[in-house]
Amino acid sequence: MANMHNKLNASQTKRRVQVSFVIRDEEERRHRAGVNALQYDPIYHRLYSAGRDSFIRIWSIRNNRQAHWIQTMEHHTDWVNDIVLCCGGRNLISASSDTTVKVWNAQKGFCMSTLRTHKDYVKALAYAKEKEHVASAGFDRAVFLWDVNTLTALTASNNTVTTSSLTGNKDSIYSVAMNPAGTVIVSGSTENVLRVWDPRTCQKLMKLKGHTENIRSIVLNRDGTQCLSASSDGTIRLWSLGQQQCVQTIRHHTEGVWTIQANESFTNVYSAGRDRKVLRTSLKDTETTILICEEGAPVLRLELVPDESSIWVATTNSDIKCWPLRGIDTRRPVDANDVMLPLVQNPDLSIPGAPSIRQYRVLNDKRFIVTKDTEGNGALWDVLTARKLDNLGAVDLDAEVKKRNKLMYVPNWFTVDVTTAMLSIHLDEHDALSAWISGRDMDAIEGGNSRWTTVNYGKMMLESLLEFWPCSYFNRPGSYEAENGMMANGAAGDGNHVASRRPFFHVPEHTPVILSEVNGRTLFRMHVRDACGEIENILLKENVPPWVHDIIVEGKEAPFNKMTFCLVQYGQAQSREARRERLSASELIQIRKVIEHVYDRIIRPAMTASSMDNPRLNGGNPGSSQADKRSPTPQNPDYQPTIEELEDMIDMYCGEQRIDPNLDLRTVKHFHWRNQNTDLILQYKMKRH
């Protein structure tokens, strides 16, 4: 084990690596948070959709009227921004905000390799069908050109590939296009200009100006002489690359245009965006446009079927619809105010999306989370078991949190984000092991019968996430549990069984576990159940950071948190002359323990001193009896009161607030102490002798 620790990647000592996991269903069949990309395969009648929930889904399409979910492809850890089908539908390339480009076997639905050349979000892909080349571009301002045949030959162990790069963009790239022959590449960025490249020489040919906002989508004609660009400025521009100028500006949209598609003959352009309208405009007469349909949410992507019989539309609410184009009356209908009306009222096929989490609140116990989704429904989640506990229906989020919160303070040991419309939980080195919980708090959370004196949430979480990793101290032969023959479910074992006692809390085996640099790129992703795999074991050894290694492999305890506080007599907290006793103790110490300290170290010594000074109070009265010693008085300084008697004798205050003896120090400081940056001051007050 020591050798393995020494072989950890040297960069681990310099970079901060966090452990994350996603709370989700085992089968995520519906998109959440928006569908960014579509690809239709007319040969196999399949639709590929990629979304902001990090998944790519495969659908079997029957007569454009039925969609059957085939598979969910998962390997990305952030939004999937674009996909392209290549090699006659055998392979799929994807681009993601996790900074990677991935190569997939499209027929079997598994990831073949991961390309990590980009340094930031990868936003767009372009495909040259005749050369089997793919271009990728993103926020790192670079365009990379890939040979698809080389990419599909990569393996997990042989993942080195050389590529051509096109540099010169001065801002983030949102769109890229390439003609089928692969002779021209055009990129569009937040710089509001188009840059045109010759991929054969990697030289920039020209820069085209005209748009006033970000360029979101680009289409090239077959021979690469004309280009269409769509922008957030609400316009579509037709460019002549030979003349190096804009020859037409189309202004039929009222808001930003996010996606465009052109037919094979480059005579019609289909466009959509923020205004939710899907328009078809003739490039021979750009004033001639018709409203195909109107969606219920902004449109993120269009996918035109090759024979122009229908068009697929994906939106921000995660719906995917197929709208018919053949056999409709193309006369331009208008209402009484000369406003265009949609030609098609109902789609041929609709694939509904799932609701996405939009709001969340972490309860005071730092274990449960209450969420509210896009449909207004609430849910209760348990972070420690990575499960949804209950659907709450339509709720007022703040009222629900107020009802469920307890007077309890637990440090923030994880952070949450809902970028993928699901709960992603992040554990960082600086906070993950800070949440020690007392048995009393666990009783309050779990309803009694706690099995622990104290536990550390972060340690328990890491143990659960890496439960199946062979290097875990749980799984090592010779561990305490293995030696005593305790198996995973607590049954009697033979004493030599490798699988020993498991964590107290188990997470679903399909839970994704992600190791990544803090605010950086993903290093490794797997399911909990896959940690025992040969390749996963190797990758975990390479990427697990030292702070996780110490807990999981070495079996070390998390460090305890201490708190410094001061004790003064009631009413003297603000006095400079007040004598303050400065103490340090575990932040989980209850106030009743402080009361015991006050009696033992302050009250009793004072009583003893008083007895010594006054012989009449020093037990010198020959008429005194043993029964007198049952009362805690100066006459009986050796008497030790019970904790109940002490609580009846002494009150503790923070400021003017009397404190419940059941509270611990950190809860008192969090809820009652005004200045969190200074030591807590507790005041003691005698109620009676």
C-alpha positions as CSV (number, residue, x, y, z in Angstrom):
1,M,0.0,0.0,0.0
2,A,2.9,2.4,0.8
3,N,4.3,1.8,-2.7
4,M,0.9,2.6,-4.3
5,H,0.7,5.8,-2.3
6,N,4.2,6.8,-3.5
7,K,3.2,6.2,-7.1
8,L,0.3,8.6,-6.9
9,N,0.5,11.1,-9.7
10,A,3.1,13.7,-8.7
11,S,0.8,16.5,-9.8
12,Q,-1.6,15.5,-7.0
13,T,0.5,17.4,-4.6
14,K,0.0,20.6,-6.6
15,R,-3.6,20.3,-7.8
16,R,-6.7,20.1,-5.7
17,V,-8.8,17.1,-6.6
18,Q,-12.4,16.7,-5.6
19,V,-14.7,13.7,-5.5
20,S,-18.2,14.2,-6.8
21,F,-21.3,12.0,-7.3
22,V,-24.7,12.5,-8.9
23,I,-28.0,11.5,-7.3
24,R,-30.0,10.0,-10.2
25,D,-32.3,7.2,-11.3
26,E,-30.7,4.0,-12.5
27,E,-32.2,4.5,-16.0
28,E,-32.4,8.1,-17.1
29,R,-34.7,7.7,-20.1
30,R,-35.8,11.3,-20.5
31,H,-33.7,14.4,-21.1
32,R,-33.6,17.1,-18.4
33,A,-32.6,20.8,-18.7
34,G,-32.6,21.1,-22.5
35,V,-31.5,19.2,-25.6
36,N,-28.4,20.7,-27.2
37,A,-27.9,18.5,-30.2
38,L,-29.6,16.0,-32.6
39,Q,-28.5,13.6,-35.2
40,Y,-30.8,11.5,-37.4
41,D,-29.7,8.3,-39.1
42,P,-32.1,7.6,-42.0
43,I,-30.5,4.2,-42.7
44,Y,-31.1,2.7,-39.3
45,H,-34.0,5.0,-38.5
46,R,-32.4,6.2,-35.3
47,L,-32.3,9.5,-33.6
48,Y,-29.4,10.5,-31.3
49,S,-30.0,13.3,-28.8
50,A,-27.6,15.0,-26.5
51,G,-28.4,17.2,-23.6
52,R,-27.5,19.4,-20.7
53,D,-28.0,16.5,-18.3
54,S,-24.7,15.1,-19.7
55,F,-26.3,12.1,-21.4
56,I,-26.6,11.0,-25.1
57,R,-29.7,9.0,-25.8
58,I,-30.6,6.7,-28.7
59,W,-34.1,6.4,-30.0
60,S,-35.6,4.0,-32.6
61,I,-37.9,5.9,-34.9
62,R,-40.8,4.2,-36.6
63,N,-42.6,6.0,-39.4
64,N,-41.9,9.3,-37.7
65,R,-44.8,8.6,-35.4
66,Q,-43.3,6.4,-32.7
67,A,-40.1,6.7,-30.7
68,H,-38.7,3.9,-28.7
69,W,-35.9,4.5,-26.2
70,I,-33.0,2.2,-26.9
71,Q,-30.2,3.3,-24.6
72,T,-28.7,6.1,-22.6
73,M,-25.0,6.7,-23.3
74,E,-23.2,8.1,-20.3
75,H,-19.6,9.1,-19.9
76,H,-19.5,12.9,-20.0
77,T,-19.7,14.8,-16.7
78,D,-21.2,18.1,-18.0
79,W,-23.4,19.4,-20.8
80,V,-23.1,17.6,-24.1
81,N,-23.1,20.5,-26.5
82,D,-22.8,18.8,-29.9
83,I,-22.7,15.4,-31.6
84,V,-22.0,14.2,-35.2
85,L,-22.7,10.8,-36.7
86,C,-19.8,9.6,-39.0
87,C,-18.6,6.4,-40.8
88,G,-22.0,5.7,-42.2
89,G,-23.7,5.8,-38.8
90,R,-21.2,3.4,-37.1
91,N,-19.6,6.0,-34.9
92,L,-20.6,9.1,-33.0
93,I,-18.4,12.0,-31.9
94,S,-19.5,14.2,-29.0
95,A,-18.3,17.5,-27.6
96,S,-18.9,18.6,-24.0
97,S,-18.5,21.3,-21.4
98,D,-16.3,18.8,-19.5
99,T,-13.6,19.9,-22.0
100,T,-13.5,16.5,-23.7
101,V,-14.3,15.1,-27.1
102,K,-15.5,11.5,-27.0
103,V,-15.7,8.8,-29.6
104,W,-18.6,6.3,-29.4
105,N,-19.6,3.1,-31.0
106,A,-23.0,4.3,-32.2
107,Q,-24.5,0.9,-32.7
108,K,-23.6,-0.6,-29.4
109,G,-23.6,2.6,-27.4
110,F,-20.3,2.5,-25.6
111,C,-17.5,5.1,-25.3
112,M,-14.4,4.0,-27.2
113,S,-12.0,6.8,-26.3
114,T,-11.7,10.3,-24.8
115,L,-9.8,13.2,-26.3
116,R,-8.5,15.8,-23.8
117,T,-6.8,18.2,-26.2
118,H,-9.2,21.1,-25.5
119,K,-8.5,23.2,-22.4
120,D,-12.1,24.6,-21.9
121,Y,-15.7,23.9,-22.9
122,V,-16.0,22.2,-26.3
123,K,-19.1,23.8,-27.9
124,A,-19.3,22.7,-31.5
125,L,-18.4,20.0,-34.0
126,A,-18.2,20.0,-37.8
127,Y,-18.1,16.9,-40.1
128,A,-16.6,16.5,-43.6
129,K,-18.4,13.3,-44.8
130,E,-16.3,12.8,-47.9
131,K,-12.9,12.9,-46.0
132,E,-14.1,11.5,-42.6
133,H,-12.7,14.5,-40.8
134,V,-14.2,16.2,-37.7
135,A,-13.4,19.6,-36.4
136,S,-14.0,20.6,-32.8
137,A,-14.0,24.1,-31.3
138,G,-14.8,25.8,-28.0
139,F,-14.1,28.3,-25.3
140,D,-10.3,27.8,-25.5
141,R,-10.4,29.7,-28.9
142,A,-8.9,26.8,-30.7
143,V,-10.2,24.6,-33.6
144,F,-8.8,21.1,-33.8
145,L,-9.1,18.9,-36.9
146,W,-9.4,15.1,-36.4
147,D,-9.1,12.1,-38.7
148,V,-12.1,10.0,-37.7
149,N,-10.5,6.7,-38.9
150,T,-7.6,7.4,-36.5
151,L,-10.0,8.2,-33.6
152,T,-12.0,5.0,-34.0
153,A,-8.8,3.0,-33.8
154,L,-8.0,4.4,-30.4
155,T,-8.2,2.3,-27.3
156,A,-8.2,3.0,-23.5
157,S,-4.5,2.0,-23.4
158,N,-3.5,3.7,-26.7
159,N,-5.2,7.1,-26.6
160,T,-2.5,9.3,-28.1
161,V,-3.5,11.1,-31.3
162,T,-1.9,13.9,-33.3
163,T,-4.2,16.6,-34.7
164,S,-4.1,19.8,-36.7
165,S,-4.9,23.0,-34.9
166,L,-6.3,26.3,-36.3
167,T,-5.4,29.2,-34.1
168,G,-6.1,32.9,-34.4
169,N,-9.5,33.3,-32.8
170,K,-9.6,36.0,-30.2
171,D,-12.6,34.9,-28.3
172,S,-14.7,31.9,-27.4
173,I,-16.0,29.8,-30.3
174,Y,-19.6,28.9,-30.3
175,S,-20.1,27.5,-33.9
176,V,-18.1,25.7,-36.5
177,A,-18.9,24.3,-40.0
178,M,-17.1,22.3,-42.7
179,N,-18.2,21.4,-46.2
180,P,-18.5,17.7,-47.1
181,A,-15.3,17.7,-49.1
182,G,-13.4,19.2,-46.1
183,T,-11.9,22.1,-48.1
184,V,-13.2,24.9,-46.0
185,I,-13.8,25.4,-42.2
186,V,-15.7,28.4,-40.9
187,S,-15.8,29.4,-37.2
188,G,-18.0,31.9,-35.3
189,S,-17.4,33.4,-31.9
190,T,-18.4,36.0,-29.4
191,E,-16.0,38.3,-31.4
192,N,-19.0,38.6,-33.8
193,V,-16.9,37.7,-36.8
194,L,-16.6,34.7,-39.0
195,R,-13.1,33.2,-39.6
196,V,-12.5,31.1,-42.7
197,W,-9.8,28.5,-42.8
198,D,-8.2,26.1,-45.3
199,P,-7.8,22.9,-43.3
200,R,-5.3,21.5,-45.8
201,T,-2.8,24.2,-44.8
202,C,-4.3,25.3,-41.5
203,Q,-4.1,28.9,-42.8
204,K,-6.7,31.5,-42.2
205,L,-8.2,32.7,-45.5
206,M,-10.4,35.6,-44.4
207,K,-12.4,37.3,-41.7
208,L,-16.0,38.3,-42.3
209,K,-17.7,41.1,-40.3
210,G,-21.3,42.1,-40.1
211,H,-23.0,40.5,-37.1
212,T,-23.3,42.5,-33.9
213,E,-23.6,39.7,-31.4
214,N,-22.4,36.1,-30.9
215,I,-22.6,33.8,-33.9
216,R,-24.4,30.7,-32.8
217,S,-24.8,28.5,-35.9
218,I,-23.1,28.1,-39.3
219,V,-23.9,26.1,-42.4
220,L,-21.8,25.7,-45.6
221,N,-22.9,24.7,-49.0
222,R,-21.5,21.6,-50.7
223,D,-18.6,23.3,-52.6
224,G,-17.8,25.7,-49.8
225,T,-18.5,28.8,-51.8
226,Q,-21.5,30.1,-49.7
227,C,-22.0,30.2,-46.0
228,L,-25.1,30.9,-43.7
229,S,-24.6,32.2,-40.2
230,A,-27.1,32.8,-37.4
231,S,-26.5,35.2,-34.6
232,S,-27.9,36.3,-31.2
233,D,-28.5,39.6,-32.9
234,G,-31.6,38.0,-34.5
235,T,-30.3,37.9,-38.0
236,I,-29.2,35.2,-40.5
237,R,-26.6,36.3,-43.0
238,L,-25.7,34.7,-46.4
239,W,-22.1,35.1,-47.3
240,S,-20.2,34.7,-50.6
241,L,-16.8,33.4,-49.7
242,G,-15.5,34.2,-53.1
243,Q,-16.6,37.9,-52.8
244,Q,-15.7,37.8,-49.1
245,Q,-18.9,39.7,-48.2
246,C,-22.4,39.3,-47.0
247,V,-24.9,39.2,-49.9
248,Q,-28.2,38.8,-47.9
249,T,-29.4,39.6,-44.4
250,I,-32.5,37.8,-43.2
251,R,-34.4,39.6,-40.4
252,H,-37.6,37.5,-39.8
253,H,-36.9,36.5,-36.2
254,T,-37.7,38.9,-33.4
255,E,-35.0,37.5,-31.0
256,G,-31.7,35.6,-31.2
257,V,-31.3,32.9,-33.8
258,W,-29.6,29.8,-32.2
259,T,-29.8,27.1,-34.9
260,I,-30.1,26.8,-38.6
261,Q,-30.3,24.0,-41.2
262,A,-30.2,24.2,-45.0
263,N,-31.4,21.6,-47.4
264,E,-29.1,19.7,-49.7
265,S,-29.6,22.0,-52.7
266,F,-29.0,25.1,-50.5
267,T,-32.2,26.7,-51.6
268,N,-34.1,26.8,-48.2
269,V,-32.8,27.7,-44.7
270,Y,-34.7,26.5,-41.6
271,S,-34.1,28.6,-38.5
272,A,-35.2,28.9,-34.8
273,G,-34.1,30.3,-31.5
274,R,-35.2,32.3,-28.6
275,D,-38.5,33.4,-30.1
276,R,-39.6,29.7,-30.3
277,K,-40.6,30.0,-34.0
278,V,-39.4,27.6,-36.6
279,L,-39.2,29.4,-40.0
280,R,-38.3,28.4,-43.5
281,T,-36.9,31.0,-45.8
282,S,-36.1,30.8,-49.5
283,L,-32.5,31.7,-50.3
284,K,-33.7,32.7,-53.8
285,D,-36.0,35.2,-52.3
286,T,-35.2,35.9,-48.7
287,E,-38.3,38.0,-48.2
288,T,-40.3,34.8,-48.7
289,T,-40.6,33.0,-45.4
290,I,-43.2,30.8,-43.7
291,L,-43.8,29.9,-40.1
292,I,-43.6,26.1,-39.9
293,C,-44.5,25.7,-36.2
294,E,-44.2,27.4,-32.9
295,E,-42.7,25.7,-29.9
296,G,-43.5,26.2,-26.2
297,A,-39.9,27.0,-25.3
298,P,-36.8,28.4,-27.0
299,V,-35.4,26.1,-29.6
300,L,-31.8,24.9,-29.2
301,R,-31.4,22.6,-32.2
302,L,-32.9,21.7,-35.5
303,E,-32.2,18.5,-37.5
304,L,-33.6,18.4,-41.0
305,V,-34.4,14.9,-42.4
306,P,-32.3,14.5,-45.6
307,D,-35.4,14.2,-47.9
308,E,-36.8,17.3,-46.3
309,S,-40.0,15.5,-45.4
310,S,-39.8,16.5,-41.7
311,I,-37.7,18.4,-39.2
312,W,-36.7,17.5,-35.6
313,V,-36.8,20.3,-33.1
314,A,-35.2,20.3,-29.6
315,T,-36.0,22.9,-26.9
316,T,-34.8,24.2,-23.5
317,N,-37.6,22.3,-21.8
318,S,-36.1,19.0,-23.0
319,D,-38.9,18.1,-25.4
320,I,-38.0,16.7,-28.9
321,K,-40.6,16.9,-31.6
322,C,-40.8,15.9,-35.2
323,W,-42.8,18.3,-37.4
324,P,-44.0,17.3,-40.9
325,L,-42.9,19.3,-43.9
326,R,-44.3,17.3,-46.7
327,G,-47.9,17.6,-47.9
328,I,-48.6,20.9,-46.0
329,D,-50.1,24.0,-47.6
330,T,-47.1,26.4,-48.0
331,R,-49.2,29.4,-48.6
332,R,-48.4,32.1,-46.0
333,P,-51.4,32.2,-43.6
334,V,-51.8,35.4,-41.6
335,D,-54.3,36.7,-39.0
336,A,-56.3,39.9,-39.2
337,N,-53.2,41.9,-38.1
338,D,-51.0,40.4,-40.8
339,V,-49.2,38.2,-38.3
340,M,-47.9,34.9,-39.6
341,L,-49.7,31.8,-38.4
342,P,-48.0,28.4,-38.1
343,L,-48.6,26.0,-40.9
344,V,-48.5,22.9,-38.6
345,Q,-50.4,22.8,-35.4
346,N,-49.4,19.3,-34.1
347,P,-46.2,17.4,-34.5
348,D,-46.1,13.9,-35.9
349,L,-44.1,12.7,-32.9
350,S,-43.2,14.1,-29.5
351,I,-40.6,12.8,-27.0
352,P,-41.3,14.6,-23.8
353,G,-38.5,15.7,-21.4
354,A,-38.4,15.2,-17.7
355,P,-38.6,18.0,-15.1
356,S,-35.3,19.5,-14.0
357,I,-34.2,20.7,-10.6
358,R,-34.1,24.4,-10.5
359,Q,-34.0,25.3,-6.8
360,Y,-32.6,23.5,-3.7
361,R,-32.0,24.1,0.0
362,V,-29.7,22.1,2.2
363,L,-31.2,21.6,5.6
364,N,-29.4,22.5,8.9
365,D,-28.4,18.8,9.5
366,K,-26.3,19.0,6.2
367,R,-27.7,15.6,5.2
368,F,-31.0,16.2,3.6
369,I,-31.8,18.5,0.7
370,V,-35.2,19.8,-0.4
371,T,-35.6,20.7,-4.1
372,K,-38.2,22.2,-6.4
373,D,-38.3,21.3,-10.1
374,T,-39.5,23.1,-13.3
375,E,-43.0,21.7,-12.7
376,G,-43.2,23.2,-9.2
377,N,-43.0,19.9,-7.4
378,G,-40.7,19.3,-4.4
379,A,-38.6,16.3,-3.4
380,L,-36.6,15.3,-0.3
381,W,-33.2,13.8,-0.9
382,D,-30.7,12.0,1.4
383,V,-27.1,12.9,0.5
384,L,-25.5,10.2,2.6
385,T,-27.4,7.4,0.8
386,A,-27.6,9.2,-2.6
387,R,-31.3,8.6,-2.9
388,K,-34.6,10.5,-3.3
389,L,-36.6,9.8,-0.1
390,D,-40.0,11.4,-1.0
391,N,-41.9,13.3,-3.6
392,L,-43.5,16.3,-1.9
393,G,-45.8,17.5,-4.6
394,A,-46.5,21.2,-5.1
395,V,-44.6,23.0,-2.3
396,D,-43.5,26.4,-1.1
397,L,-39.8,25.7,-0.9
398,D,-39.0,28.1,1.9
399,A,-42.0,27.0,4.0
400,E,-41.0,23.3,3.5
401,V,-37.5,24.0,4.6
402,K,-38.7,26.0,7.7
403,K,-40.9,23.0,8.7
404,R,-38.1,20.5,8.4
405,N,-35.2,22.4,9.8
406,K,-33.9,21.5,13.3
407,L,-32.0,23.7,15.7
408,M,-28.7,22.1,14.8
409,Y,-25.6,23.3,13.2
410,V,-23.3,21.0,11.1
411,P,-20.5,22.4,9.0
412,N,-20.8,22.6,5.3
413,W,-19.0,19.4,4.2
414,F,-20.2,19.4,0.5
415,T,-21.3,21.7,-2.2
416,V,-24.2,21.3,-4.6
417,D,-24.8,22.3,-8.2
418,V,-27.7,21.6,-10.5
419,T,-26.0,22.4,-13.8
420,T,-27.2,19.0,-15.2
421,A,-30.7,19.4,-13.7
422,M,-29.8,16.7,-11.1
423,L,-28.1,17.0,-7.8
424,S,-24.4,16.9,-8.1
425,I,-22.6,16.7,-4.8
426,H,-18.9,17.8,-4.6
427,L,-16.5,16.8,-1.8
428,D,-13.4,19.0,-1.5
429,E,-10.3,18.4,0.6
430,H,-10.8,21.5,2.8
431,D,-14.4,20.8,3.8
432,A,-15.3,17.2,3.2
433,L,-14.1,15.9,6.6
434,S,-15.2,18.8,8.7
435,A,-18.7,17.4,9.6
436,W,-18.4,15.4,12.8
437,I,-21.8,14.4,14.1
438,S,-22.6,13.3,17.7
439,G,-24.8,10.4,18.5
440,R,-27.4,12.8,19.8
441,D,-27.5,14.6,16.5
442,M,-27.8,11.3,14.7
443,D,-30.7,10.4,16.9
444,A,-32.4,13.7,16.0
445,I,-31.8,13.1,12.3
446,E,-32.7,9.4,12.2
447,G,-35.4,9.2,14.9
448,G,-33.4,7.6,17.6
449,N,-31.5,4.3,18.1
450,S,-28.2,5.8,16.8
451,R,-25.4,3.2,16.5
452,W,-22.6,5.8,17.0
453,T,-21.0,8.0,19.6
454,T,-19.6,10.3,16.9
455,V,-19.3,9.9,13.1
456,N,-17.8,11.9,10.3
457,Y,-20.2,12.4,7.4
458,G,-17.4,12.9,4.8
459,K,-15.5,9.8,5.8
460,M,-18.7,7.7,5.7
461,M,-19.5,9.2,2.3
462,L,-16.1,8.3,0.8
463,E,-16.3,4.8,2.2
464,S,-19.7,4.3,0.6
465,L,-18.6,5.7,-2.8
466,L,-15.5,3.5,-2.9
467,E,-17.0,0.5,-1.2
468,F,-16.0,-1.9,-4.0
469,W,-12.5,-0.6,-4.6
470,P,-10.1,-3.5,-3.8
471,C,-7.6,-1.0,-2.2
472,S,-10.2,0.1,0.4
473,Y,-9.2,-1.0,3.9
474,F,-12.7,-2.6,4.1
475,N,-11.6,-5.1,1.4
476,R,-8.1,-5.9,2.5
477,P,-7.4,-9.4,3.9
478,G,-6.3,-9.0,7.5
479,S,-8.5,-6.1,8.3
480,Y,-10.3,-6.3,11.6
481,E,-13.6,-7.3,10.1
482,A,-12.1,-9.8,7.7
483,E,-10.2,-11.5,10.5
484,N,-13.4,-11.9,12.5
485,G,-15.2,-13.3,9.5
486,M,-17.7,-10.5,9.0
487,M,-19.1,-10.3,5.5
488,A,-20.8,-7.5,3.6
489,N,-24.2,-8.1,5.1
490,G,-23.1,-8.9,8.6
491,A,-23.4,-12.7,8.1
492,A,-20.8,-15.1,9.5
493,G,-17.9,-15.7,7.1
494,D,-15.0,-18.1,6.9
495,G,-12.5,-15.6,8.3
496,N,-10.6,-15.4,4.9
497,H,-13.3,-13.7,2.9
498,V,-11.9,-10.5,1.2
499,A,-15.3,-8.7,1.4
500,S,-15.4,-7.5,5.0
501,R,-17.7,-5.2,6.8
502,R,-19.1,-2.6,4.5
503,P,-20.0,1.1,5.3
504,F,-23.0,1.8,7.4
505,F,-24.6,3.6,4.5
506,H,-24.8,2.2,1.0
507,V,-25.3,4.3,-2.1
508,P,-26.9,2.8,-5.3
509,E,-24.4,0.9,-7.3
510,H,-25.3,2.9,-10.5
511,T,-24.3,6.2,-8.8
512,P,-21.6,8.0,-10.9
513,V,-18.4,8.9,-9.1
514,I,-16.3,11.6,-10.6
515,L,-12.7,12.7,-9.8
516,S,-11.9,16.1,-11.1
517,E,-9.7,19.1,-10.5
518,V,-11.4,21.8,-8.5
519,N,-12.8,24.2,-11.1
520,G,-11.0,22.2,-13.7
521,R,-11.2,19.2,-15.9
522,T,-12.6,15.7,-15.2
523,L,-9.9,13.1,-14.5
524,F,-11.9,10.0,-14.2
525,R,-15.6,8.9,-14.1
526,M,-17.1,5.5,-13.1
527,H,-20.1,3.9,-11.4
528,V,-19.8,2.8,-7.8
529,R,-20.1,-0.8,-8.8
530,D,-17.2,-0.6,-11.3
531,A,-14.5,0.3,-8.8
532,C,-13.5,-3.3,-8.6
533,G,-12.8,-3.4,-12.4
534,E,-9.2,-3.9,-13.5
535,I,-9.0,-0.6,-15.5
536,E,-11.0,1.3,-13.0
537,N,-8.7,0.1,-10.2
538,I,-5.6,1.4,-12.1
539,L,-7.3,4.7,-12.8
540,L,-8.3,5.2,-9.2
541,K,-4.8,4.5,-8.1
542,E,-3.5,7.2,-10.5
543,N,-6.1,9.8,-9.6
544,V,-7.3,9.4,-6.0
545,P,-5.9,12.4,-4.1
546,P,-3.8,11.9,-1.0
547,W,-6.6,13.1,1.4
548,V,-8.9,10.4,0.1
549,H,-6.1,7.8,0.0
550,D,-5.5,8.4,3.7
551,I,-9.1,7.7,4.6
552,I,-10.0,4.9,2.3
553,V,-6.7,3.0,1.9
554,E,-4.9,3.7,5.2
555,G,-8.1,3.8,7.2
556,K,-7.2,7.0,9.0
557,E,-9.7,8.9,11.0
558,A,-10.8,12.4,10.0
559,P,-9.2,15.1,12.2
560,F,-11.5,16.4,15.1
561,N,-12.5,20.0,15.1
562,K,-11.8,22.1,18.2
563,M,-13.2,25.4,19.3
564,T,-11.8,28.1,21.5
565,F,-14.3,29.8,23.9
566,C,-14.3,32.0,27.0
567,L,-16.1,31.6,30.3
568,V,-17.2,34.6,32.4
569,Q,-19.7,35.3,35.2
570,Y,-23.1,36.5,34.0
571,G,-23.3,40.2,33.5
572,Q,-19.5,40.7,33.2
573,A,-19.0,39.7,29.5
574,Q,-18.5,43.3,28.4
575,S,-16.3,44.3,31.3
576,R,-12.6,44.7,30.5
577,E,-11.8,43.8,34.1
578,A,-13.8,40.5,34.0
579,R,-11.8,37.4,34.4
580,R,-12.1,35.2,31.4
581,E,-11.2,31.6,31.4
582,R,-10.1,30.7,27.9
583,L,-10.8,27.1,27.0
584,S,-10.4,24.8,24.0
585,A,-12.6,21.7,23.5
586,S,-14.2,19.6,20.8
587,E,-16.9,21.6,19.0
588,L,-19.3,18.7,19.7
589,I,-19.1,19.2,23.5
590,Q,-22.6,19.8,24.9
591,I,-23.3,22.8,27.1
592,R,-24.1,20.5,30.0
593,K,-20.4,19.5,30.0
594,V,-19.5,23.2,30.2
595,I,-21.8,23.4,33.2
596,E,-20.0,20.5,34.9
597,H,-16.7,22.4,34.2
598,V,-18.1,25.6,35.8
599,Y,-19.1,23.7,38.9
600,D,-15.9,21.6,39.2
601,R,-13.4,24.4,38.4
602,I,-15.1,27.6,39.5
603,I,-18.0,27.0,41.9
604,R,-16.7,24.1,44.0
605,P,-13.2,25.7,44.6
606,A,-15.0,28.9,45.7
607,M,-17.2,26.9,48.0
608,T,-14.1,25.1,49.4
609,A,-12.3,28.3,50.0
610,S,-15.3,29.8,51.7
611,S,-15.5,26.7,54.0
612,M,-11.8,27.0,54.9
613,D,-12.2,30.7,55.8
614,N,-15.2,30.0,58.0
615,P,-14.7,27.1,60.5
616,R,-18.4,27.0,61.2
617,L,-18.9,25.9,57.6
618,N,-16.0,23.4,57.7
619,G,-18.0,20.5,59.1
620,G,-16.8,21.4,62.7
621,N,-20.3,21.4,64.1
622,P,-20.3,18.1,66.2
623,G,-24.1,18.0,65.7
624,S,-23.8,17.7,61.9
625,S,-25.0,14.4,60.4
626,Q,-24.1,12.4,57.3
627,A,-27.5,13.3,55.9
628,D,-26.4,16.9,55.6
629,K,-24.0,15.9,52.9
630,R,-26.8,15.1,50.5
631,S,-27.1,18.8,49.6
632,P,-24.5,20.7,47.5
633,T,-23.7,23.5,49.9
634,P,-20.5,25.2,51.3
635,Q,-21.0,22.9,54.3
636,N,-20.5,19.9,52.0
637,P,-17.9,20.9,49.4
638,D,-17.1,17.2,48.6
639,Y,-20.6,16.5,47.4
640,Q,-20.9,15.8,43.6
641,P,-24.3,16.8,42.2
642,T,-25.9,14.9,39.4
643,I,-26.0,16.6,36.0
644,E,-29.8,17.2,36.6
645,E,-29.0,19.0,39.8
646,L,-26.3,21.1,38.1
647,E,-28.6,22.2,35.4
648,D,-31.1,23.2,38.1
649,M,-28.3,25.1,39.9
650,I,-26.5,26.8,37.0
651,D,-27.7,28.5,33.8
652,M,-25.5,29.3,30.8
653,Y,-26.0,32.3,28.6
654,C,-24.7,33.5,25.3
655,G,-25.3,37.2,25.3
656,E,-28.8,37.6,26.8
657,Q,-30.0,34.2,25.5
658,R,-30.3,31.4,27.9
659,I,-28.8,28.2,26.3
660,D,-30.4,24.8,26.2
661,P,-27.9,22.4,27.9
662,N,-28.5,19.9,25.0
663,L,-26.9,22.1,22.4
664,D,-23.2,21.7,21.4
665,L,-20.7,24.5,21.2
666,R,-20.8,24.9,17.4
667,T,-24.6,25.1,17.4
668,V,-24.5,27.8,20.1
669,K,-21.9,29.8,18.2
670,H,-23.7,29.5,14.9
671,F,-27.2,30.5,16.1
672,H,-26.5,32.7,19.1
673,W,-23.1,34.3,18.8
674,R,-23.1,37.6,16.9
675,N,-19.5,37.9,16.0
676,Q,-18.5,34.7,14.2
677,N,-14.9,35.9,13.8
678,T,-14.2,36.1,17.5
679,D,-14.1,33.5,20.3
680,L,-17.4,32.5,21.7
681,I,-18.1,34.0,25.2
682,L,-20.3,31.9,27.5
683,Q,-21.7,33.3,30.8
684,Y,-22.6,31.2,33.8
685,K,-25.1,32.2,36.4
686,M,-25.9,30.6,39.7
687,K,-29.6,30.2,40.3
688,R,-29.2,28.7,43.8
689,H,-26.7,27.1,46.1
